[in-house]
């Protein structure tokens, strides 16, 4: 099964490279605001930005990135937000999946599922929800790929849509959005899930300003 997924991904990337080579080499993206303008206070959460070091930026490649910690006070576990927007994926640079990044930091996946969530304005989103662990520490993760008004949980589907949109719209831009909150020792998984989902559903309607539809 793993070999099938691997070769499917290889063939998909090869087809992507060929199709993008045949298309114009400049994406026609609508204007958008910098991620740094994302509100620092929302729905009772206040935040502070985290520096992204040059080594990490070199790995990520060209794009607009935001790393931020939101909190509601000492009594509530914080929420970590990372957004990476890539204005083009024509040069072989593709969005890095958390499935590859997180294990490299010592975290292992305990559970995973795709869910459909409705944001604060009633729009549905397809997202991935994961529980990860590193020793005794556990975290609840929500992430998705967003491009052209579409939310996708699967990295394979995100690549398929990217190829289709490159042909149809002459656009390969897209973003990864990741929300993480620790599962405190005093709470169960359901409480962490509720906190992460509530934050995400308030966040999602804001993103079209920074990740153009």
C-alpha positions in Angstrom: 0.0 0.0 0.0 2.9 2.4 0.9 4.6 1.6 -2.4 1.4 2.3 -4.3 1.1 5.7 -2.6 4.7 6.5 -3.2 4.6 5.7 -6.9 1.3 7.5 -7.3 2.9 10.6 -5.8 5.9 10.2 -8.1 3.7 10.0 -11.2 1.6 12.9 -10.0 4.6 15.1 -9.5 6.1 14.1 -12.9 2.8 15.0 -14.6 2.7 18.3 -12.6 6.2 19.2 -13.8 5.3 18.4 -17.4 2.1 20.4 -17.4 3.5 23.4 -15.7 6.4 23.4 -18.1 3.9 23.6 -21.0 2.1 26.5 -19.4 3.2 30.1 -18.9 6.0 30.4 -16.3 4.3 33.2 -14.4 1.3 32.8 -12.1 -1.6 35.2 -12.5 -2.5 35.7 -8.8 -5.0 38.2 -7.5 -3.6 40.8 -5.1 -3.5 39.8 -1.4 -2.4 41.2 2.0 0.7 40.1 3.8 0.1 37.4 6.5 1.7 39.8 9.0 -1.6 41.8 8.8 -3.7 38.9 10.2 -5.4 40.3 13.3 -3.4 39.6 16.5 -6.6 39.7 18.6 -9.6 37.6 17.7 -12.5 36.0 19.6 -10.9 36.6 23.0 -7.4 35.4 21.9 -4.3 37.6 22.0 -1.1 36.7 20.3 2.6 37.3 19.8 4.6 36.5 16.7 7.5 34.0 16.7 10.6 34.5 14.6 11.2 32.0 11.7 14.9 31.5 11.5 16.8 31.7 8.2 17.5 27.9 8.1 13.8 27.2 8.3 13.1 29.8 5.6 15.7 28.2 3.4 13.9 24.9 3.7 10.5 26.4 3.1 11.6 28.4 0.1 10.0 31.6 -1.4 6.7 32.6 0.2 4.9 34.5 2.9 5.0 32.9 6.3 3.5 33.4 9.7 4.2 31.7 13.0 2.2 32.9 16.0 1.1 31.9 19.5 -2.4 32.8 20.7 -3.5 32.6 24.3 -6.5 33.3 26.5 -4.6 33.6 29.8 -2.7 31.3 32.1 -5.6 29.0 32.7 -6.1 27.9 29.1 -3.5 26.1 27.0 -2.2 28.2 24.1 -2.7 27.7 20.3 0.1 27.7 17.9 -0.7 28.9 14.3 1.5 28.5 11.3 0.6 29.6 7.8 2.8 29.3 4.7 1.6 30.9 1.5 3.4 30.0 -1.7 2.7 32.3 -4.6 4.0 29.7 -7.1 4.8 26.0 -7.1 6.2 26.0 -10.7 9.9 25.7 -9.9 9.7 22.3 -8.2 9.0 24.0 -4.8 5.9 22.4 -3.2 4.1 22.8 0.1 5.7 20.7 2.9 3.2 18.3 4.5 3.2 18.2 8.3 3.3 14.4 8.0 6.9 14.8 6.9 7.9 17.8 9.1 6.5 16.8 12.5 8.1 13.3 12.8 11.5 15.0 12.0 11.0 17.0 15.2 10.5 13.9 17.3 6.7 13.8 17.2 4.8 10.7 16.2 1.3 10.4 14.9 -1.1 8.7 17.3 -4.3 9.1 15.3 -5.5 10.9 12.2 -8.8 11.5 10.4 -10.4 13.9 7.9 -13.3 16.0 9.1 -15.7 18.5 7.7 -16.0 21.7 9.7 -18.3 24.7 9.3 -16.7 28.1 9.9 -18.2 31.1 11.6 -19.7 32.3 8.3 -21.3 29.0 7.5 -18.7 27.8 4.9 -17.7 24.1 5.0 -14.0 23.1 5.1 -12.3 19.7 4.7 -9.5 19.4 7.2 -7.2 16.9 8.8 -7.2 16.3 12.6 -4.4 14.6 14.3 -3.1 13.7 17.7 0.7 13.6 18.0 2.9 12.6 20.8 6.5 13.1 21.9 7.2 11.1 25.1 4.5 12.1 27.6 3.6 15.3 25.7 0.5 15.2 23.4 -0.8 17.8 21.0 -4.0 18.2 18.9 -3.4 19.3 15.4 -5.7 20.7 12.7 -4.2 21.3 9.2 -5.4 21.8 5.7 -4.2 23.1 2.3 -6.0 26.2 1.0 -6.0 27.5 -2.5 -8.5 29.5 -4.7 -11.3 29.4 -2.1 -10.9 25.6 -1.5 -9.9 23.8 1.7 -8.4 20.3 1.2 -7.2 17.8 3.8 -5.3 15.4 1.6 -1.9 16.4 0.2 -2.5 14.2 -2.9 -5.8 16.0 -3.6 -4.2 19.3 -3.1 -1.6 18.4 -5.8 -4.4 17.2 -8.2 -6.3 20.5 -7.7 -3.0 22.4 -8.3 -2.5 20.8 -11.6 -6.1 21.4 -12.7 -5.9 25.1 -11.6 -2.6 25.6 -13.4 -4.3 24.6 -16.6 -7.6 26.3 -15.9 -6.5 29.5 -14.1 -2.8 29.7 -14.7 -2.3 29.6 -11.0 -0.3 27.3 -8.7 -0.4 29.3 -5.6 -1.5 27.8 -2.3 -1.1 27.6 1.4 -0.7 25.3 4.3 -2.5 26.3 7.5 -1.7 24.4 10.8 -3.2 24.9 14.2 -1.8 23.1 17.2 -2.8 23.1 20.9 -1.3 21.0 23.7 -3.5 18.4 25.4 -3.0 19.3 29.0 -2.5 16.5 31.6 -5.7 17.8 33.3 -7.9 17.6 30.3 -9.1 14.9 27.8 -8.7 14.9 24.1 -12.3 16.2 23.5 -11.5 19.5 25.3 -8.4 20.1 23.2 -10.3 19.3 20.1 -13.1 21.7 21.0 -10.6 24.5 21.7 -8.7 23.9 18.4 -11.9 23.7 16.3 -13.5 26.8 17.9 -10.3 28.8 17.1 -10.0 27.4 13.6 -13.6 28.2 12.7 -13.1 31.8 13.8 -9.9 32.0 11.8 -11.0 30.4 8.5 -13.2 33.3 7.2 -10.3 35.8 7.6 -7.9 33.9 5.4 -9.2 34.9 1.9 -7.5 38.4 2.5 -4.1 36.7 2.7 -4.6 33.5 0.6 -6.5 34.8 -2.5 -9.5 32.9 -3.8 
